[in-house]
Amino acid sequence: MPELGVNIDHVATVRQARRTNEPDPVWAAALAELGGADGITLHLREDRRHILDRDLSILRQTVAVKLNLEMACEQEILEIACQVKPDQATLVPERREEITTEGGLDVAGRHDRVAQVIGRLREAGISVSLFLDPDPQQIEAAAELGADAVELHTGRYALARPGPEQQKELVALTTVGAQIRRAGMALHAGHGLTYRNVRPVAAIEAMHELNIGHSIVARAIMVGFEQAVREMKQLVL
Ligand code: PXP
């Protein structure tokens, strides 16, 4: 059974919409642990659009399960990672204009920089996962770089129409997943996974970790909304 990493970025997105102190992603992480999360995942972006440095440093002290930091290969973030020491760093590409991480990292094309970043993280005792598209060439490059894990980008699968189109993407994930395991790396997956599409991905052989955020935060709002209104109604009676 894969481990579930809960991505709490979008709790922070709601907070940052008002630049206030609620909802606090630190509380959300504690609740995620109570719900059975095996890991807490967060992305410290260069523009600090959701997760803040304060969140990362408090979470390092409070999270009892695996703390997984998604990060770009930027020097500033690398220094912070080496200081805070999450259990795992997942290297992702990052562009300021994107709404979310749109594609996998190009490790085949950015070999030297990625190798440097992996080296620094390893020295700091941090395990390294690379977020890659299900592309055999990228997996080969990841193996050469000595990554501990590859997180397969499931965005194309998530966007595919259910039926043959989605099945084709699932086959691609499964085939490349086998390549990752043969190369001795752990198999992770994430991006766009939902309550409706997660099961076939979770069932891929030796799937070790799934990172899921948006769908869980979206459902949390919906399942909690009625109670939240009821509580406010009590106060204004
Ligand atoms: N994994 C990685 C590397 C990501 O960048 C993201 C999005 O932050 C996720 C998993 C989670 O994706 P989603 O929010 O669509 O579940």
py3Dmol code that shows the C-alpha trace and the ligand (Angstrom):
import py3Dmol

protein = """\
ATOM      1  CA  MET A   1       0.000   0.000   0.000  1.00  0.00           C
ATOM      2  CA  PRO A   2       1.510   3.381  -0.942  1.00  0.00           C
ATOM      3  CA  GLU A   3       2.178   6.022   1.679  1.00  0.00           C
ATOM      4  CA  LEU A   4      -0.003   9.123   1.481  1.00  0.00           C
ATOM      5  CA  GLY A   5       1.759  12.479   1.478  1.00  0.00           C
ATOM      6  CA  VAL A   6      -0.740  15.280   2.051  1.00  0.00           C
ATOM      7  CA  ASN A   7       0.153  18.534   0.307  1.00  0.00           C
ATOM      8  CA  ILE A   8      -1.011  21.479   2.440  1.00  0.00           C
ATOM      9  CA  ASP A   9      -0.074  24.321   0.041  1.00  0.00           C
ATOM     10  CA  HIS A  10      -3.655  25.260  -0.702  1.00  0.00           C
ATOM     11  CA  VAL A  11      -4.548  25.723   2.942  1.00  0.00           C
ATOM     12  CA  ALA A  12      -1.873  28.417   2.823  1.00  0.00           C
ATOM     13  CA  THR A  13      -3.336  29.721  -0.462  1.00  0.00           C
ATOM     14  CA  VAL A  14      -6.598  30.526   1.352  1.00  0.00           C
ATOM     15  CA  ARG A  15      -4.685  32.226   4.176  1.00  0.00           C
ATOM     16  CA  GLN A  16      -2.627  34.301   1.743  1.00  0.00           C
ATOM     17  CA  ALA A  17      -5.775  35.457  -0.067  1.00  0.00           C
ATOM     18  CA  ARG A  18      -6.202  37.734   2.997  1.00  0.00           C
ATOM     19  CA  ARG A  19      -2.604  37.796   4.290  1.00  0.00           C
ATOM     20  CA  THR A  20      -4.015  36.865   7.687  1.00  0.00           C
ATOM     21  CA  ASN A  21      -3.262  33.994  10.062  1.00  0.00           C
ATOM     22  CA  GLU A  22      -6.037  31.550   9.151  1.00  0.00           C
ATOM     23  CA  PRO A  23      -6.341  28.854   8.037  1.00  0.00           C
ATOM     24  CA  ASP A  24      -2.949  27.837   9.371  1.00  0.00           C
ATOM     25  CA  PRO A  25      -1.217  25.080   7.367  1.00  0.00           C
ATOM     26  CA  VAL A  26       0.459  24.023  10.624  1.00  0.00           C
ATOM     27  CA  TRP A  27      -2.966  23.095  12.062  1.00  0.00           C
ATOM     28  CA  ALA A  28      -3.859  21.385   8.792  1.00  0.00           C
ATOM     29  CA  ALA A  29      -0.710  19.274   9.001  1.00  0.00           C
ATOM     30  CA  ALA A  30      -1.627  18.145  12.525  1.00  0.00           C
ATOM     31  CA  LEU A  31      -5.144  17.227  11.371  1.00  0.00           C
ATOM     32  CA  ALA A  32      -3.710  15.406   8.345  1.00  0.00           C
ATOM     33  CA  GLU A  33      -1.560  13.342  10.700  1.00  0.00           C
ATOM     34  CA  LEU A  34      -4.627  12.542  12.815  1.00  0.00           C
ATOM     35  CA  GLY A  35      -6.341  11.434   9.601  1.00  0.00           C
ATOM     36  CA  GLY A  36      -3.533   8.996   8.846  1.00  0.00           C
ATOM     37  CA  ALA A  37      -1.196  10.955   6.547  1.00  0.00           C
ATOM     38  CA  ASP A  38       2.175   9.254   6.199  1.00  0.00           C
ATOM     39  CA  GLY A  39       3.802  12.486   5.125  1.00  0.00           C
ATOM     40  CA  ILE A  40       3.281  16.222   4.903  1.00  0.00           C
ATOM     41  CA  THR A  41       4.276  17.873   1.630  1.00  0.00           C
ATOM     42  CA  LEU A  42       4.753  21.585   1.035  1.00  0.00           C
ATOM     43  CA  HIS A  43       6.230  23.713  -1.721  1.00  0.00           C
ATOM     44  CA  LEU A  44       8.250  26.754  -0.681  1.00  0.00           C
ATOM     45  CA  ARG A  45       8.038  28.813  -3.866  1.00  0.00           C
ATOM     46  CA  GLU A  46      10.430  31.604  -4.707  1.00  0.00           C
ATOM     47  CA  ASP A  47       7.536  34.106  -4.752  1.00  0.00           C
ATOM     48  CA  ARG A  48       6.121  32.771  -1.400  1.00  0.00           C
ATOM     49  CA  ARG A  49       2.647  32.761  -2.890  1.00  0.00           C
ATOM     50  CA  HIS A  50       1.326  30.252  -0.358  1.00  0.00           C
ATOM     51  CA  ILE A  51       3.774  28.523   2.009  1.00  0.00           C
ATOM     52  CA  LEU A  52       5.933  30.949   4.031  1.00  0.00           C
ATOM     53  CA  ASP A  53       9.346  30.381   5.624  1.00  0.00           C
ATOM     54  CA  ARG A  54       7.643  30.449   9.030  1.00  0.00           C
ATOM     55  CA  ASP A  55       5.416  27.497   8.016  1.00  0.00           C
ATOM     56  CA  LEU A  56       8.384  25.387   7.003  1.00  0.00           C
ATOM     57  CA  SER A  57      10.338  26.067  10.149  1.00  0.00           C
ATOM     58  CA  ILE A  58       7.393  25.381  12.485  1.00  0.00           C
ATOM     59  CA  LEU A  59       6.423  22.253  10.551  1.00  0.00           C
ATOM     60  CA  ARG A  60       9.983  20.926  10.839  1.00  0.00           C
ATOM     61  CA  GLN A  61       9.463  21.030  14.600  1.00  0.00           C
ATOM     62  CA  THR A  62       5.892  19.723  14.749  1.00  0.00           C
ATOM     63  CA  VAL A  63       5.471  17.129  11.987  1.00  0.00           C
ATOM     64  CA  ALA A  64       6.093  13.617  13.272  1.00  0.00           C
ATOM     65  CA  VAL A  65       5.730  11.857   9.907  1.00  0.00           C
ATOM     66  CA  LYS A  66       7.853  12.399   6.789  1.00  0.00           C
ATOM     67  CA  LEU A  67       8.321  16.067   5.884  1.00  0.00           C
ATOM     68  CA  ASN A  68       8.672  16.444   2.112  1.00  0.00           C
ATOM     69  CA  LEU A  69       9.734  19.814   0.718  1.00  0.00           C
ATOM     70  CA  GLU A  70       9.004  20.486  -2.942  1.00  0.00           C
ATOM     71  CA  MET A  71      11.526  22.957  -4.271  1.00  0.00           C
ATOM     72  CA  ALA A  72      13.043  24.403  -7.418  1.00  0.00           C
ATOM     73  CA  CYS A  73      16.813  24.228  -8.001  1.00  0.00           C
ATOM     74  CA  GLU A  74      17.171  27.851  -6.812  1.00  0.00           C
ATOM     75  CA  GLN A  75      20.101  28.798  -4.586  1.00  0.00           C
ATOM     76  CA  GLU A  76      18.025  30.671  -1.981  1.00  0.00           C
ATOM     77  CA  ILE A  77      15.633  27.761  -1.484  1.00  0.00           C
ATOM     78  CA  LEU A  78      18.504  25.253  -1.484  1.00  0.00           C
ATOM     79  CA  GLU A  79      20.175  27.136   1.393  1.00  0.00           C
ATOM     80  CA  ILE A  80      16.904  27.125   3.352  1.00  0.00           C
ATOM     81  CA  ALA A  81      16.411  23.398   2.711  1.00  0.00           C
ATOM     82  CA  CYS A  82      19.924  22.556   3.896  1.00  0.00           C
ATOM     83  CA  GLN A  83      19.326  24.555   7.051  1.00  0.00           C
ATOM     84  CA  VAL A  84      15.812  23.270   7.868  1.00  0.00           C
ATOM     85  CA  LYS A  85      16.553  19.688   6.771  1.00  0.00           C
ATOM     86  CA  PRO A  86      13.233  18.182   5.672  1.00  0.00           C
ATOM     87  CA  ASP A  87      13.327  14.372   5.484  1.00  0.00           C
ATOM     88  CA  GLN A  88      12.940  14.523   1.724  1.00  0.00           C
ATOM     89  CA  ALA A  89      13.275  17.166  -0.980  1.00  0.00           C
ATOM     90  CA  THR A  90      11.348  16.785  -4.226  1.00  0.00           C
ATOM     91  CA  LEU A  91      12.965  18.815  -7.003  1.00  0.00           C
ATOM     92  CA  VAL A  92      10.425  20.458  -9.294  1.00  0.00           C
ATOM     93  CA  PRO A  93      10.612  23.003 -12.099  1.00  0.00           C
ATOM     94  CA  GLU A  94       9.163  26.406 -11.247  1.00  0.00           C
ATOM     95  CA  ARG A  95       8.005  29.332 -13.314  1.00  0.00           C
ATOM     96  CA  ARG A  96       6.511  32.427 -11.727  1.00  0.00           C
ATOM     97  CA  GLU A  97       3.593  32.621 -14.174  1.00  0.00           C
ATOM     98  CA  GLU A  98       2.414  29.056 -13.723  1.00  0.00           C
ATOM     99  CA  ILE A  99      -0.682  28.319 -11.639  1.00  0.00           C
ATOM    100  CA  THR A 100       0.814  25.042 -10.425  1.00  0.00           C
ATOM    101  CA  THR A 101       3.797  22.871 -11.366  1.00  0.00           C
ATOM    102  CA  GLU A 102       3.005  22.306 -15.028  1.00  0.00           C
ATOM    103  CA  GLY A 103       5.504  19.692 -16.168  1.00  0.00           C
ATOM    104  CA  GLY A 104       8.275  17.512 -14.831  1.00  0.00           C
ATOM    105  CA  LEU A 105      11.823  18.691 -14.243  1.00  0.00           C
ATOM    106  CA  ASP A 106      14.132  18.438 -17.257  1.00  0.00           C
ATOM    107  CA  VAL A 107      16.969  16.465 -15.658  1.00  0.00           C
ATOM    108  CA  ALA A 108      18.314  15.305 -18.997  1.00  0.00           C
ATOM    109  CA  GLY A 109      18.762  18.961 -20.059  1.00  0.00           C
ATOM    110  CA  ARG A 110      19.891  20.466 -16.702  1.00  0.00           C
ATOM    111  CA  HIS A 111      22.145  17.646 -15.596  1.00  0.00           C
ATOM    112  CA  ASP A 112      24.960  19.699 -14.026  1.00  0.00           C
ATOM    113  CA  ARG A 113      22.790  22.007 -11.927  1.00  0.00           C
ATOM    114  CA  VAL A 114      20.559  19.176 -10.733  1.00  0.00           C
ATOM    115  CA  ALA A 115      23.651  17.112  -9.840  1.00  0.00           C
ATOM    116  CA  GLN A 116      25.001  20.016  -7.732  1.00  0.00           C
ATOM    117  CA  VAL A 117      21.686  20.449  -5.919  1.00  0.00           C
ATOM    118  CA  ILE A 118      21.364  16.708  -5.256  1.00  0.00           C
ATOM    119  CA  GLY A 119      24.917  16.692  -3.877  1.00  0.00           C
ATOM    120  CA  ARG A 120      24.218  19.550  -1.438  1.00  0.00           C
ATOM    121  CA  LEU A 121      20.939  18.032  -0.251  1.00  0.00           C
ATOM    122  CA  ARG A 122      22.552  14.632   0.258  1.00  0.00           C
ATOM    123  CA  GLU A 123      25.382  16.180   2.275  1.00  0.00           C
ATOM    124  CA  ALA A 124      22.711  17.700   4.518  1.00  0.00           C
ATOM    125  CA  GLY A 125      21.212  14.213   5.020  1.00  0.00           C
ATOM    126  CA  ILE A 126      18.118  14.890   2.906  1.00  0.00           C
ATOM    127  CA  SER A 127      16.728  12.171   0.647  1.00  0.00           C
ATOM    128  CA  VAL A 128      16.105  13.392  -2.926  1.00  0.00           C
ATOM    129  CA  SER A 129      13.138  12.712  -5.190  1.00  0.00           C
ATOM    130  CA  LEU A 130      12.870  14.141  -8.728  1.00  0.00           C
ATOM    131  CA  PHE A 131       9.480  15.146 -10.155  1.00  0.00           C
ATOM    132  CA  LEU A 132       9.533  13.875 -13.740  1.00  0.00           C
ATOM    133  CA  ASP A 133       7.223  13.303 -16.656  1.00  0.00           C
ATOM    134  CA  PRO A 134       6.794   9.609 -17.499  1.00  0.00           C
ATOM    135  CA  ASP A 135       9.560   9.829 -20.113  1.00  0.00           C
ATOM    136  CA  PRO A 136      12.129   6.973 -20.227  1.00  0.00           C
ATOM    137  CA  GLN A 137      14.980   9.380 -21.098  1.00  0.00           C
ATOM    138  CA  GLN A 138      14.331  11.480 -18.005  1.00  0.00           C
ATOM    139  CA  ILE A 139      14.281   8.343 -15.830  1.00  0.00           C
ATOM    140  CA  GLU A 140      17.620   7.247 -17.273  1.00  0.00           C
ATOM    141  CA  ALA A 141      19.089  10.654 -16.408  1.00  0.00           C
ATOM    142  CA  ALA A 142      17.616  10.448 -12.878  1.00  0.00           C
ATOM    143  CA  ALA A 143      19.281   7.048 -12.363  1.00  0.00           C
ATOM    144  CA  GLU A 144      22.633   8.458 -13.531  1.00  0.00           C
ATOM    145  CA  LEU A 145      22.228  11.314 -11.063  1.00  0.00           C
ATOM    146  CA  GLY A 146      21.680   8.795  -8.256  1.00  0.00           C
ATOM    147  CA  ALA A 147      18.272  10.098  -7.139  1.00  0.00           C
ATOM    148  CA  ASP A 148      16.666   8.191  -4.262  1.00  0.00           C
ATOM    149  CA  ALA A 149      13.213   8.391  -5.840  1.00  0.00           C
ATOM    150  CA  VAL A 150      11.282   9.608  -8.848  1.00  0.00           C
ATOM    151  CA  GLU A 151       7.849  11.176  -8.447  1.00  0.00           C
ATOM    152  CA  LEU A 152       5.966  10.613 -11.678  1.00  0.00           C
ATOM    153  CA  HIS A 153       3.930  13.590 -12.845  1.00  0.00           C
ATOM    154  CA  THR A 154       0.369  12.276 -13.134  1.00  0.00           C
ATOM    155  CA  GLY A 155      -1.042  15.475 -14.649  1.00  0.00           C
ATOM    156  CA  ARG A 156      -1.579  14.045 -18.131  1.00  0.00           C
ATOM    157  CA  TYR A 157      -3.305  10.974 -16.668  1.00  0.00           C
ATOM    158  CA  ALA A 158      -5.491  13.220 -14.504  1.00  0.00           C
ATOM    159  CA  LEU A 159      -6.534  15.367 -17.462  1.00  0.00           C
ATOM    160  CA  ALA A 160      -7.185  12.443 -19.817  1.00  0.00           C
ATOM    161  CA  ARG A 161     -10.748  11.484 -20.622  1.00  0.00           C
ATOM    162  CA  PRO A 162     -11.805   8.316 -18.724  1.00  0.00           C
ATOM    163  CA  GLY A 163     -11.612   5.344 -21.120  1.00  0.00           C
ATOM    164  CA  PRO A 164      -8.908   4.533 -23.678  1.00  0.00           C
ATOM    165  CA  GLU A 165      -7.205   7.931 -23.387  1.00  0.00           C
ATOM    166  CA  GLN A 166      -6.782   7.592 -19.625  1.00  0.00           C
ATOM    167  CA  GLN A 167      -5.819   3.929 -19.988  1.00  0.00           C
ATOM    168  CA  LYS A 168      -2.997   4.916 -22.344  1.00  0.00           C
ATOM    169  CA  GLU A 169      -1.619   7.350 -19.743  1.00  0.00           C
ATOM    170  CA  LEU A 170      -1.905   4.680 -17.042  1.00  0.00           C
ATOM    171  CA  VAL A 171       0.103   2.250 -19.195  1.00  0.00           C
ATOM    172  CA  ALA A 172       2.783   4.929 -19.649  1.00  0.00           C
ATOM    173  CA  LEU A 173       2.966   5.455 -15.856  1.00  0.00           C
ATOM    174  CA  THR A 174       3.120   1.688 -15.236  1.00  0.00           C
ATOM    175  CA  THR A 175       5.861   1.073 -17.821  1.00  0.00           C
ATOM    176  CA  VAL A 176       8.038   3.922 -16.630  1.00  0.00           C
ATOM    177  CA  GLY A 177       7.283   2.917 -13.024  1.00  0.00           C
ATOM    178  CA  ALA A 178       8.874  -0.486 -13.729  1.00  0.00           C
ATOM    179  CA  GLN A 179      11.920   1.270 -15.222  1.00  0.00           C
ATOM    180  CA  ILE A 180      12.265   3.366 -12.047  1.00  0.00           C
ATOM    181  CA  ARG A 181      12.177   0.281  -9.824  1.00  0.00           C
ATOM    182  CA  ARG A 182      14.661  -1.615 -12.024  1.00  0.00           C
ATOM    183  CA  ALA A 183      17.034   1.335 -11.651  1.00  0.00           C
ATOM    184  CA  GLY A 184      16.805   0.923  -7.848  1.00  0.00           C
ATOM    185  CA  MET A 185      14.857   4.128  -7.168  1.00  0.00           C
ATOM    186  CA  ALA A 186      11.635   4.422  -5.180  1.00  0.00           C
ATOM    187  CA  LEU A 187       8.465   5.093  -7.154  1.00  0.00           C
ATOM    188  CA  HIS A 188       6.326   8.086  -6.186  1.00  0.00           C
ATOM    189  CA  ALA A 189       3.512   9.815  -8.064  1.00  0.00           C
ATOM    190  CA  GLY A 190       1.431  12.939  -7.800  1.00  0.00           C
ATOM    191  CA  HIS A 191      -0.347  15.914  -9.328  1.00  0.00           C
ATOM    192  CA  GLY A 192      -4.017  16.120 -10.173  1.00  0.00           C
ATOM    193  CA  LEU A 193      -4.935  12.938  -8.311  1.00  0.00           C
ATOM    194  CA  THR A 194      -8.514  12.940  -7.023  1.00  0.00           C
ATOM    195  CA  TYR A 195     -10.972  10.720  -5.137  1.00  0.00           C
ATOM    196  CA  ARG A 196     -12.152   9.493  -8.549  1.00  0.00           C
ATOM    197  CA  ASN A 197      -8.883   8.768 -10.345  1.00  0.00           C
ATOM    198  CA  VAL A 198      -6.425   7.740  -7.617  1.00  0.00           C
ATOM    199  CA  ARG A 199      -7.084   4.004  -7.319  1.00  0.00           C
ATOM    200  CA  PRO A 200      -5.452   2.730 -10.530  1.00  0.00           C
ATOM    201  CA  VAL A 201      -2.336   4.818  -9.765  1.00  0.00           C
ATOM    202  CA  ALA A 202      -2.209   3.535  -6.180  1.00  0.00           C
ATOM    203  CA  ALA A 203      -2.400  -0.012  -7.596  1.00  0.00           C
ATOM    204  CA  ILE A 204       0.730   0.341  -9.793  1.00  0.00           C
ATOM    205  CA  GLU A 205       3.240  -2.271  -8.614  1.00  0.00           C
ATOM    206  CA  ALA A 206       5.595  -1.057  -5.859  1.00  0.00           C
ATOM    207  CA  MET A 207       4.065   2.412  -5.749  1.00  0.00           C
ATOM    208  CA  HIS A 208       5.706   3.802  -2.640  1.00  0.00           C
ATOM    209  CA  GLU A 209       4.313   7.313  -2.139  1.00  0.00           C
ATOM    210  CA  LEU A 210       1.467   9.427  -3.489  1.00  0.00           C
ATOM    211  CA  ASN A 211       1.404  13.192  -2.953  1.00  0.00           C
ATOM    212  CA  ILE A 212      -2.071  14.689  -3.072  1.00  0.00           C
ATOM    213  CA  GLY A 213      -3.161  18.216  -2.235  1.00  0.00           C
ATOM    214  CA  HIS A 214      -5.781  20.125  -4.186  1.00  0.00           C
ATOM    215  CA  SER A 215      -8.463  17.441  -4.164  1.00  0.00           C
ATOM    216  CA  ILE A 216      -8.139  16.872  -0.394  1.00  0.00           C
ATOM    217  CA  VAL A 217      -8.300  20.603   0.374  1.00  0.00           C
ATOM    218  CA  ALA A 218     -11.279  20.986  -1.989  1.00  0.00           C
ATOM    219  CA  ARG A 219     -13.142  18.173  -0.237  1.00  0.00           C
ATOM    220  CA  ALA A 220     -12.246  19.479   3.210  1.00  0.00           C
ATOM    221  CA  ILE A 221     -13.930  22.788   2.368  1.00  0.00           C
ATOM    222  CA  MET A 222     -17.063  21.008   1.193  1.00  0.00           C
ATOM    223  CA  VAL A 223     -17.402  18.503   4.035  1.00  0.00           C
ATOM    224  CA  GLY A 224     -16.759  21.216   6.628  1.00  0.00           C
ATOM    225  CA  PHE A 225     -18.806  24.060   5.143  1.00  0.00           C
ATOM    226  CA  GLU A 226     -22.195  23.162   6.602  1.00  0.00           C
ATOM    227  CA  GLN A 227     -20.850  22.911  10.152  1.00  0.00           C
ATOM    228  CA  ALA A 228     -18.923  26.149   9.801  1.00  0.00           C
ATOM    229  CA  VAL A 229     -22.103  27.990   8.757  1.00  0.00           C
ATOM    230  CA  ARG A 230     -24.081  26.392  11.586  1.00  0.00           C
ATOM    231  CA  GLU A 231     -21.502  27.585  14.126  1.00  0.00           C
ATOM    232  CA  MET A 232     -21.614  31.169  12.786  1.00  0.00           C
ATOM    233  CA  LYS A 233     -25.413  31.094  12.770  1.00  0.00           C
ATOM    234  CA  GLN A 234     -25.354  30.202  16.488  1.00  0.00           C
ATOM    235  CA  LEU A 235     -23.237  33.286  17.187  1.00  0.00           C
ATOM    236  CA  VAL A 236     -25.454  35.737  15.345  1.00  0.00           C
ATOM    237  CA  LEU A 237     -28.762  34.458  16.739  1.00  0.00           C
TER     238      LEU A 237
END
"""
ligand_1 = """\
16
PXP
N 3.534 16.536 -6.346
C 4.178 17.617 -6.823
C 5.619 17.499 -7.175
C 3.509 18.854 -6.963
O 4.165 19.937 -7.439
C 2.156 18.942 -6.557
C 1.450 20.252 -6.632
O 2.000 21.129 -5.690
C 1.531 17.781 -6.051
C 2.255 16.592 -5.978
C 0.119 17.795 -5.581
O -0.721 18.040 -6.665
P -2.276 18.293 -6.424
O -2.387 19.534 -5.596
O -2.816 18.444 -7.801
O -2.798 17.093 -5.693
"""
view = py3Dmol.view(width=600, height=400)
view.addModel(protein, "pdb")
view.setStyle({"model": 0}, {"cartoon": {"style": "trace"}})
view.addModel(ligand_1, "xyz")
view.setStyle({"model": 1}, {"stick": {}})
view.zoomTo()
view.show()
